[in-house]
């Protein structure tokens, strides 16, 4: 099995992870759910539409 070295730029790793999650969600047709400023947000990455969820809708 071939091993490859992977280097991470810690200054941009958050943006890299976000880009990966968005591309994966778009490909799979999934929504992205995250917390921002104490609010739970559900985003459709294909349209960019954001919906603020109530705490009972979190799961």
Secondary structure as the mmCIF struct_conf table of DSSP 4:
data_model
#
loop_
_struct_conf.conf_type_id
_struct_conf.id
_struct_conf.beg_label_comp_id
_struct_conf.beg_label_asym_id
_struct_conf.beg_label_seq_id
_struct_conf.end_label_comp_id
_struct_conf.end_label_asym_id
_struct_conf.end_label_seq_id
TURN_TY1_P TURN_TY1_P1 UNK A 10 UNK A 12
HELX_RH_AL_P HELX_RH_AL_P1 UNK A 13 UNK A 28
TURN_TY1_P TURN_TY1_P2 UNK A 29 UNK A 29
STRN STRN1 UNK A 31 UNK A 36
TURN_TY1_P TURN_TY1_P3 UNK A 37 UNK A 38
STRN STRN2 UNK A 39 UNK A 44
TURN_TY1_P TURN_TY1_P4 UNK A 45 UNK A 47
STRN STRN3 UNK A 50 UNK A 53
HELX_LH_PP_P HELX_LH_PP_P1 UNK A 54 UNK A 54
HELX_RH_3T_P HELX_RH_3T_P1 UNK A 55 UNK A 57
#
